[in-house]
């Protein structure tokens, strides 16, 4: 439908657009890993005051239909439902667990083994006004019609088809080595967890062993907000990968311009809403080029700026106000950061914007008519490298208003300040930094920092025992300064009193001697002096003392 519509245009831009969309190699990648759902057609209906007999007739193709209703619900007809006072529901297609609690009992009962002699229900139709699974994007096989969507007639049609084995792709690739969520038992970034409308991401683990992000592939619906929010690229959309999407956009723009098209505007469209995409394009000029993706948030800020730095005048998103609130929030947060960067460059802030399809009926969108005339060419590297390559290309053509400018709170770009009066150079911050933005070089007690690598995850701030670090989100337009190592703190090395080996910062040893001087275990000068020895010499010194005076063994 979309390509047929594009082919109807007779303007020069329209014909160039049609050529570009038809002659650019489409996004693709190898068959991704999948997960399988198995459903035998065991349906659970959580009813309220519905006609149960009528409902049962609509699901004659299902292997079993079980009704559960709140206590006190009036029931007519020959159907005998299960009553409950409280209920808990969890799971996904083929593995739904439904626990009920009756007023006369104090223990929960799992209903499936009792009602159908199976461990789980396969599909759930929920008429409750407050859905028992309250995620914005419900799991596969769960239909919360009581909250207004989906509609009952649509749910009935889908449910009757949910018998058999179904494969779903694993939409994301997770690289835990890049993840800024946790290190050494300290928690940092949680952007992906907070951005998932399907509840598919969790933080697993305990303090003593650390935490890790886990993606439940059965709950994941491929929305893409986690990948958009991830500051390091640890979570990457896999259908297709971001660099493939970016390359496709670059080639599409090249083909459009090679055919005489001017002032191209990129419009990201959701694959499943083709009819709405065509409706939007009818209201827009012929230089608006649709880029169809699985989900709008599957492309992040790096791809947006890559488009602007390769000939696009504007980047828009064909969104709907009916999208889940979390998707709208994440998209708005990322666009807000993008707009701040554009303003700093003196570029129209609406060069990256959200286009709500509902608004097209009453108002005309703000369209940028002046091309940026920036063509950086192929952009490579990871997520952050691609973004900064695009930003630096734009900064060469548009002079930033300030070299250093503040970004909205929570933006994953910025600097770290160190209070040298508090810092003991213990290197706890270096130990937890996921990107090595904070690092130490060589044997000299020195804390170095590379701003371009900092994702503002907060791990260093949380790990610092002296509370000496402070994070500030900002953009530094000086590429040389931003990508070079800056020394935040430096100290002379303390030399071991016995072997003269450098083993710690001098200020740390002085601080420890000062703090421990009044402690009962360090009441004599020998113990205080031993703090200024390396760990090997400290042990040797203790044994030598015990050899001279065996009674010292009672002390140690």
Buried (B, 14 or more C-beta within 10 A) or exposed (E): EBEEBBBEBEEBBBBBBBBBBEEBEEBEEEEBEEBEBEBBBBBBBBBEEBEBEEBBEBBEEBBBBBBBBBEEBEBEEEBEBBBBEEBBBBBBBBBBBBBBBBEEEEEBBBBBEEBBEEEBBBBBBBBBEEBBBEBBBBBBBBBBBBBEEBEBEEBBEBBBEBBEEBEBBBBBBBEEEBBBBBBEBBBBBBBBBBBBBBBBBBBEBEEEEBBBBBBBBBBBBBBBBBBBBBBBBBBBBBBBBBBBBBBBBBBBBBBBBEBEBEBBBBBBBBBEBBEBBBBBBEEBBBBBBBBBBBBBBBBBBBBBBBBBBBBBBBBBBBBBEEBBEBBBBBBEBBBBBBBBBBBBBEBBBBBBBBBBBEEBEEEEBEBBEEBBEBEBEEBEEBBBBBBBBBBBBBBEEBEBEEEBBBBEEEBBBBBBEBBBEEBBBBBBBBBBBBBEBBBBEEEEBBBBBBBBBBBBBBBBBBBBEBEBBEBBBBBBBEBEEBBEBEEBBEBEBBBBBBEEBBBBBBBBBBBBBEEBEEEEEBEEEEBBEBBBBBEEBBEEBBEEBBEEEEEBEEEE
